[in-house]
Each structure stands twice: as C-alpha cells, then as structure tokens.
Amino acid sequence: MIQVRRDKEIYEKEGGWFHARWHFSFDDYFDPDWVQFGSLRVFNDDRLVPGVAWPMHPHKDIEGLTYVVEGTFQHADSLGGSYPVLPAGSAQRMTLGSGAWHSEQNASDTEPMRFIQMWIMPRERGLQPSVEQKIFTVEDRTDRWLPVITPTGGDAVLVHQDASVFVSSLSEGRSIEHGFEPGAGAYLYVIRGSVRCDAQDTLDAGDAAKVWDESALTVTATEPSELLMVEVRLDQ
C-alpha cells in the first residue's frame, strides 16, 4: 500500500524567524490520523532565518535525527560538547535518553537554513545522552539510496532502534529501488523535484507517502529530485 499525502495537506507553522511543516502531531498541532508511523513519531521540515537559534529546550527518551537540506547547521546542548558546523547533506543523531537540553541553530548570519528533524522512539528508555554526526556529499547520494542513519552505524550515523534514514539525489529519468523485509514500511518525502512511485503515484516537492505491505518500492525521477526516506518496523 502507498498512501500519498500532498504538500497542501501537511500542517504549516509560521513563526517569523522560523517556518515549519509538521507531518505528524506536534506541539499545538494534533491529528489523530497522523500521530506516529512505527517508531517514527515526528517528521518536521524546518527553516530558520539567518543568525537565529531555536531556544534551548529539554527532551528525554527520543532519538532526535537531523538531516541538513540547505545552509549550515549548528548544534548546541547541555552535554558540554563542541560540535563542528554541518553543511547541507549532513546527518546527526542526538540520543536524549535520560534527558538533556539542546538547540538547533542557523550558523550563517546571511543565508537561511533548512533541516528535517525526525524523532524515532528508541528501543529502550533511559539511554545515556550522546551526539553523533557525519557529513555526506552530493556524490555520495547521486542516483542511489544512501543510508545516512542506520541501526548498525559504521559509515552511517547510529540510531538506537530498528530504523534507517536514506537520502537520494536522483537524476531525471533515473530509477532506484528499495526492498522491504516483512513487517517493514517507509515514509517517503520529496524534498525537491518530482517522482513516480512504482510507475503509478506522482509525488511533487513537499509531498510524502506512507509505504507498507510492499516487498519493494521503485522511485523514478521525472525531473532532478532530492528524496528522503525513513524505514521503520511496523510489526513491533
């Protein structure tokens, strides 16, 4: 099954210094049909104006995942670490486990910044708070699904759950396929461009789709496109 959700159907929040698209119930937005998908609890497409920071705020028992779409991203938290600025294409995980404060910041005083933030519910509560981040290039993700966050880590950022985040920069006319094990599903998001899913559904920039009970998914770009897909277990 593929359930398409159009850009105009996704909740929009305008805060002056930020602009957000909240795909699942979050803060003052609640939709009983869009609360969670497997372990994926939050999927926000956020934009910050130059030179601003999302104020420090606390969370716990969340795997906070970030993918930088445009601009430069700076992370700060209560753990006392020092973190390099992340360019577009980078991924980060903050394990908020037993509890910590953190802040997302636009590292540029002149350019806007856009990032996708996801919350994955961890497989266990009370984990030690920690941060991991990695930089990936356009070449790394061109015409393929690049795993940037996985349960095994290695070349990707580690997440404490059976979940993965893949990204792709797909050339016009090119197709990529992803196979699913039984019980797995995915949330697909078109960051830019336009694609066809399994030669049927067309998704344009800002559109998303839930995918479940499928053995594989083929995505074909009808124009140059940027994609992100979160794979989760739906049988847990």
C-alpha positions as CSV (number, residue, x, y, z in Angstrom):
1,M,0.0,0.0,0.0
2,I,1.1,3.5,-0.8
3,Q,-0.8,6.4,0.9
4,V,0.1,9.7,-0.6
5,R,-0.1,12.9,1.4
6,R,0.1,16.2,-0.6
7,D,2.1,19.2,0.4
8,K,-1.1,21.3,0.9
9,E,-2.4,18.7,3.4
10,I,0.6,19.0,5.8
11,Y,0.3,21.3,8.8
12,E,2.2,24.6,8.3
13,K,3.5,26.8,11.1
14,E,4.8,30.4,10.5
15,G,6.8,31.9,13.4
16,G,8.5,34.8,11.7
17,W,12.1,33.7,12.5
18,F,11.1,30.1,11.5
19,H,8.8,28.3,9.1
20,A,7.8,24.7,9.7
21,R,5.9,21.9,8.1
22,W,4.8,19.3,10.7
23,H,3.9,16.0,9.2
24,F,2.8,14.3,12.5
25,S,1.1,15.6,15.6
26,F,3.5,18.0,17.3
27,D,3.2,20.9,19.8
28,D,-0.1,22.6,19.2
29,Y,-1.0,20.5,16.2
30,F,-2.9,17.3,16.7
31,D,-4.4,15.0,14.1
32,P,-5.5,11.5,15.3
33,D,-4.8,10.1,11.9
34,W,-1.2,11.4,11.9
35,V,0.4,10.6,15.3
36,Q,3.0,8.0,14.6
37,F,4.2,5.6,11.9
38,G,6.0,2.7,13.5
39,S,8.8,4.2,15.7
40,L,8.7,7.4,13.7
41,R,7.0,10.0,15.9
42,V,8.0,13.3,14.4
43,F,8.9,14.5,10.9
44,N,9.4,18.3,10.7
45,D,10.6,20.3,7.7
46,D,12.0,23.4,9.4
47,R,13.5,26.6,8.1
48,L,15.4,29.2,10.2
49,V,16.2,32.8,9.1
50,P,19.9,33.9,9.2
51,G,21.6,34.1,12.5
52,V,18.9,32.6,14.7
53,A,18.7,29.7,17.1
54,W,15.9,27.5,18.3
55,P,16.0,28.2,22.0
56,M,17.5,25.5,24.3
57,H,14.8,23.0,25.3
58,P,14.7,19.7,27.1
59,H,13.6,16.2,25.9
60,K,14.1,12.6,27.0
61,D,13.7,9.1,25.6
62,I,13.9,10.3,22.0
63,E,16.4,9.6,19.2
64,G,16.4,13.1,17.6
65,L,17.6,12.8,14.0
66,T,18.5,15.7,11.8
67,Y,19.2,15.9,8.0
68,V,20.5,19.3,6.7
69,V,18.8,20.3,3.5
70,E,20.2,23.8,2.9
71,G,22.6,26.2,4.6
72,T,24.7,25.4,7.6
73,F,23.5,23.8,10.8
74,Q,25.0,24.3,14.3
75,H,24.1,22.1,17.3
76,A,24.4,23.1,21.0
77,D,23.4,21.1,24.1
78,S,23.8,20.7,27.8
79,L,26.3,17.9,27.5
80,G,29.3,20.3,27.2
81,G,30.5,19.1,23.9
82,S,31.8,21.2,21.0
83,Y,30.4,20.3,17.6
84,P,31.5,21.4,14.1
85,V,29.1,23.2,11.8
86,L,27.3,20.8,9.4
87,P,26.8,21.7,5.7
88,A,23.9,20.5,3.6
89,G,23.8,16.7,3.2
90,S,24.9,16.0,6.8
91,A,23.1,13.8,9.3
92,Q,23.0,13.9,13.1
93,R,21.6,11.9,15.9
94,M,21.1,13.1,19.5
95,T,20.1,10.4,21.9
96,L,18.1,12.3,24.6
97,G,17.6,9.1,26.7
98,S,17.7,10.0,30.4
99,G,17.2,13.7,29.5
100,A,19.2,16.7,28.0
101,W,18.7,20.2,26.7
102,H,19.6,21.1,23.1
103,S,19.3,23.8,20.4
104,E,19.3,23.9,16.6
105,Q,21.0,27.0,15.2
106,N,21.5,28.6,11.8
107,A,25.3,29.0,11.7
108,S,25.1,31.7,9.0
109,D,24.3,35.4,9.5
110,T,23.4,35.9,5.8
111,E,21.9,32.6,4.5
112,P,18.7,30.8,5.5
113,M,18.9,27.2,6.8
114,R,16.6,24.3,6.2
115,F,16.7,21.0,8.0
116,I,14.5,18.0,8.5
117,Q,14.1,16.8,12.1
118,M,12.8,13.4,12.9
119,W,12.0,11.7,16.2
120,I,12.5,8.0,16.5
121,M,11.3,6.3,19.7
122,P,14.3,4.2,21.0
123,R,14.1,0.5,21.7
124,E,14.8,1.2,25.4
125,R,14.3,4.1,27.8
126,G,16.9,5.9,29.9
127,L,19.8,5.7,27.4
128,Q,22.9,7.8,28.1
129,P,22.6,11.1,26.2
130,S,25.0,11.4,23.3
131,V,25.5,13.0,19.9
132,E,26.9,11.6,16.6
133,Q,27.1,13.5,13.3
134,K,28.5,12.8,9.8
135,I,29.0,14.8,6.6
136,F,27.9,13.3,3.3
137,T,28.3,14.7,-0.2
138,V,26.0,15.1,-3.2
139,E,28.2,12.5,-5.0
140,D,27.6,10.0,-2.1
141,R,23.8,10.1,-2.8
142,T,23.6,10.6,-6.5
143,D,21.3,8.1,-8.2
144,R,21.2,5.7,-5.3
145,W,19.7,5.4,-1.8
146,L,22.4,6.4,0.6
147,P,22.0,5.2,4.2
148,V,22.9,8.1,6.4
149,I,21.4,6.8,9.7
150,T,21.1,3.1,10.5
151,P,20.8,0.7,13.5
152,T,24.4,-0.6,12.8
153,G,26.2,2.7,12.3
154,G,29.6,2.3,10.6
155,D,29.7,4.6,7.7
156,A,26.3,6.0,8.8
157,V,25.1,7.6,12.0
158,L,23.9,5.1,14.6
159,V,20.3,5.1,15.8
160,H,19.2,3.0,18.8
161,Q,16.2,1.5,17.0
162,D,15.5,-0.8,14.1
163,A,15.1,2.2,11.8
164,S,17.1,3.8,9.0
165,V,17.2,7.1,7.0
166,F,18.1,7.1,3.3
167,V,18.6,10.1,1.0
168,S,19.0,10.4,-2.7
169,S,19.8,13.0,-5.3
170,L,18.1,11.4,-8.3
171,S,18.8,12.5,-11.9
172,E,15.9,13.0,-14.4
173,G,14.8,9.6,-15.8
174,R,16.8,7.5,-13.3
175,S,15.1,4.9,-11.1
176,I,16.1,3.5,-7.7
177,E,14.6,0.5,-5.9
178,H,14.4,-0.4,-2.2
179,G,13.4,-3.8,-0.9
180,F,11.5,-4.3,2.3
181,E,11.6,-7.2,4.7
182,P,8.3,-8.5,6.0
183,G,6.9,-6.1,8.7
184,A,8.8,-3.1,7.5
185,G,7.5,0.1,6.0
186,A,8.7,3.6,5.0
187,Y,7.9,7.2,5.0
188,L,9.0,8.8,1.7
189,Y,9.4,12.6,1.3
190,V,10.2,14.6,-1.8
191,I,12.4,17.5,-0.8
192,R,12.7,18.8,-4.4
193,G,11.6,17.8,-7.8
194,S,9.0,15.2,-8.9
195,V,9.0,11.4,-8.9
196,R,6.8,8.4,-9.7
197,C,6.4,5.6,-7.2
198,D,6.1,2.2,-8.8
199,A,5.2,3.9,-12.1
200,Q,1.8,5.0,-10.6
201,D,1.6,7.7,-8.0
202,T,3.3,11.0,-8.8
203,L,4.8,12.9,-5.9
204,D,6.0,16.5,-6.3
205,A,8.1,18.7,-4.0
206,G,6.6,18.7,-0.5
207,D,4.5,15.6,-1.0
208,A,5.0,12.5,1.2
209,A,3.9,8.9,1.2
210,K,3.5,6.1,3.7
211,V,4.5,2.7,2.3
212,W,3.6,-0.6,3.9
213,D,2.8,-4.2,2.9
214,E,5.1,-3.9,-0.1
215,S,8.1,-6.1,-0.9
216,A,9.9,-3.3,-2.8
217,L,9.4,0.3,-3.9
218,T,10.7,1.8,-7.2
219,V,11.1,5.5,-7.5
220,T,11.7,7.2,-10.8
221,A,12.6,10.9,-11.2
222,T,10.6,12.9,-13.8
223,E,12.9,15.8,-13.1
224,P,16.1,16.2,-10.9
225,S,14.9,15.4,-7.4
226,E,16.1,15.2,-3.8
227,L,14.5,12.5,-1.7
228,L,14.5,11.3,1.9
229,M,13.0,8.0,3.2
230,V,12.7,6.7,6.8
231,E,12.4,2.9,7.1
232,V,10.8,1.6,10.2
233,R,9.3,-1.7,11.6
234,L,5.5,-1.8,11.7
235,D,5.3,-5.2,13.5
236,Q,6.7,-4.2,16.8
